[in-house]
Every structure is written in structure tokens, then in C-alpha cells.
Amino acid sequence: MSDLKVICEKYFMDGVKPRHLRPFDETTPEGNKIKGYISVKDNRYMGSCLITHVNGEETNQFIQSMPKLHYFKDMRDIGNDTVSYCFEKLDGTCLILYPLKNKDGEVIEIVPKIRNHPVMPSHFRELYNRVDHKPIQDYYQKSKDGILIFELHGVLNPHQILHYDTGIGIKLLTVFEYNMFYMPQNYIHYGFEIPDTVFKLMHVDNEWVLKVTTEKFKHYLGREIYTYPTQIDAIDGIKDILGSLNKEYVKYNGINAIEGVVIYTSDAQGNPRMLKCKPYDIEMEHRSQYGIPRRSITKEVLKYFDEYGDDVKEIYLEDENHHTEFIHRMLSEDYPPELIKRSAKKIERIFMQIWDARQVPESLYNISQDLIDEFGDEDISTIMREFAKRYPMKKKQSRTVYGIIQRKLKKQGA
């Protein structure tokens, strides 16, 4: 049995295969060197790590990440909970904090990570450094093993749902302790902020009662209590209510109020479960035969830049299909393969547009002149190959650059 097979069996409970593990060799914010493997499998172990070495010494520390959330499909997804909480699904970046231990099991650092990285990239670290760390410090004074999972959100970390009331902040989504995920309200005594509870779903007198529990949305809904004959009817009702909420909110504010909710419940075996639930109109987009909507593609492209922002260009030069595989994989939960294939050109176009928009503005004339200064003795086809290599996100502007370089070379030769 190979080492990777042993790792999959022992630490990932056979939930991943060796092909799902990617090696890493990183340096933490405090300078500790860590090596190991990270899972890219879209399940409970998505982004989870095995740290095999810390500062050159063997440790074999398993780090649970935020699992991939799935949609509610049918009653097999949930058990017989008489009360479930539906938290606002924030639109930001998943932040995970874990205690890094040395070979003696001593905690030497609290390390921030995001899903597909064992260490948070620097552009997110700058945002993380702005948030209040006191609740985190208080928690880790009492816990040596817990993993804190937050959403990093606000106007400084923009996504499709804009949280105008927050510059940058973190809200606790769940805590992983004793090999289980726990609800965030169990930890508010440390001072953590948690997402708004949008609905409370209760089984009362043989019917299911859905109560709107957040003040900020009551004005747009007009009702506080909804009743349903069954639990599955209540979850369908949540989709309807979310759709109505967004329609009313758009009338006054021009944007959607909410992406969806996360239902904190348990499965039939009593294990804690988190399921996402979105408005019907968004779900219907996922079944459209006319291609994937731009906003759905944009959301997954932004996730890619969240995960790989500092390294996108370097990754692209090594593997031009890396971003494609990631985005297609993210879209595959909501869209069938044939629709993703049909939308491939659109996906690539949007990726390049967003990549270009994230660059420091630089005029095409300056780019052309820099290439001529460096490669002026080469023919124009060689210069253009170098342009394509350095500026893949400006592929659509190649013809313009070609014309600028051609004119400049003619003037130099005159």
C-alpha cells in the first residue's frame, strides 16, 4: 500500500483518493515551515490538510477545513430535528483558523488558511489583520485543538452580494471540535459575531412553523410567521420567501438582499449537517438550457481569485487549464456537464475580463514600448509571443498591440 493510500485511509477515512491530494510546502505568517498534503475533493474534506512536517520534523497533524455545502434535495438529507436554524449565507471568503503544533504536540502558532491553501495568501492576510482578534485569542486560551471557520466579508472583500454595512469583518460559521461541527451560537460568549438568523423552523402541534427572526428583512416581507404541513413544504417555502425578499429589496435598493441561507440541522443518524438553500429563481437559472448566467460564472471566477490571487499568473504560465478545471468543477454542482461545455467560451471570456480588471492599469502604448525596448531587435511575431506570455488576460487586445508595435517599429526604421 502506498503512503498516499495510507494517508487517505487513516486521516481522510477513505473519503478521498490519492489523486485528490496535492502536496504543499509553505511558510506560515510567523515563519514556520510546513509540508504535507491538501485535499481538492468536493466533499467534507475539501481543503482539509495533513501537515506531515513542521520545521523539518514529522508531526502528521490533520486539519479539517470547511466542507463543501450541498443543496437540500430530499428528506434523506435531514433527520427529525424539531428546531432548525437558517443563517444568512454571506457572500465572502471562507477563513479557517487552526492551531499549528510541533512534534511534541505544543501549539506554536494560530494559522489562517482559506479553502484550497494551507496558509492564507498575503492579499487576504492584510484584510484578516484588520479584524478584531480578541475573541480568537480568548478561544485559543481554552482550546488547543478547535478549528474556527469564518466568512471574511465586507466592502473591502467585494463579491456579488455587497455588505455595505461592513468595511471588513469576520462572522463565525461553525467550529470543528471533537471530530464534529458545532453551531456558531454555542460560541458567542467569546465575543464572536455570527451571521443573522433569518429563519427559525419549528415543529409545533403537527405542523411546521417558519418564523422570520431578523429585523433587517421583516419590513420587506410583511409577515413574520409562515406555517406548512410538512418539513419539505417548509423548505420549499423558504425558497419562495427568499425570492420575494429579493424582489422587494431590489425595488428600494437596486440589488438583491441575500444569496440564500444555510440550514443548520442534522442527518437521519443525528450528525450535524449544513445545507444551503437559495431562491427558486436562482435554482431555475441552474436548469436553463440557454447557457450559464454571467453572474453564476462570475461568482466562481471570483472564488478562483480568492483562492489563488497571488499566484494566478504563475499558475497560468505553468498550466493554462488550471483555472478552467477549477471553475468547471465549482459550476458542476449546479449545472449539467453539457451546459458547462456549451458555456466554455463564455466562461473563459469572463475569466479573462475579470483578470484584466484586477490588474494595475497600464496603457497599451506603455506595454508596447516596453516590449520594443526589451525585444526591439526581434521580429514582430517574437514580440507578440512575449506579449501573449506576459499578458494573457489582454488576449482580446492583441490586434491593437500588434498595430501599435508595427507603427512604432516602422518609425524607428524610418
Secondary structure, DSSP 8 states (H G I E B T S, - for coil): --HHHHHHHHTSTTSS-GGGEEEEEEE-TTS-EEEEEEE--SSTTTT-EEEEEETTEEEEEEE------EE--SGGG----SEEEEEE---SEEEEEEEEE-TTS-EEEEEEEBTTBSS--HHHHHHHTTS--HHHHHHHHH-SS-EEEEEEESTTS--SS--TT-SSEEEEEEEEETTEEE-GGGGGGGT-----EEEEEEEETTEEEEEE--HHHHHHHS-SEEEESSHHHHHHHHHHHHHHHHHHHHHHHSS-S-S-EEEEEE-TTS-EEEEEE--HHHHHHTT-SS---HHHHHHHHHHHHHHHGGGHHHHHHH-TTHHHHHHHHHHTTTS-HHHHHHTHHHHHHHHHHHHHHTS----HHHHHHHHHHHHTTS-HHHHHHHHHHH-GGGGGGHHHHHHHHHHHHHHHH-
